[in-house]
Amino acid sequence: MSIIQGPEKEESRRHRARIRELFMRAWDPIGVNGVPEAQDEYDGYVGKAYVMLMHEKASANDLTRYLLWAEFDHMGFGGRGDLTAREARCRRVAEMLVAMRDASFGEDA
């Protein structure tokens, strides 16, 4: 495993911060956006999303499946709420992630 240093490390931090902000603003499956104490609530999902997005070049479909897994299996929301709305939200966030990669993350690669 290589250790990222220098400009690449700073770049990785910037990308992860943008993913974190997007998760809180647009995904937020438990509804804690606006709660200052909960700003790190989705940090456990940021790293995997970053790797999928930047290193594995995941598609919006792959990222949608990951976000749905996080909600349904990991957080336990499988039987709660409007499934169609949850799927649509995950899809929208996944598409935003891919657009971010294609528009701005790619400039740094």
Phi, psi and omega in degrees: 000127180271150178261127180276131180226169173063218184302325180296323180293317179295320177299315178300317179298318179298315180297316179296323178296322178292321177295316179302314181296319179296317178300316182290319185282316190251334182265289173037061184296338180258359173074044180252006176301134182095353176261105185306323182289348185251015184296342178260011187304323185255012182302329179295345180256345183295314183301312179295318179298320179298313180298314179301315185291310190268321185264322181267352181053046183299149176276170175299325178296316179298315181292324176299315178300319179297313181295321176295319176301314181301315181291309188281311186271314185279315180273342177083025180269014185307320183257010185248146173076186182277108182300318181298318179294320179296315179298318180296319179296315179299318179297316180298316179294318178299318178294324177295319178299313180297319178296321177298315179299312184293324184275313187238323180298321181299333178295331182272344186285000000 
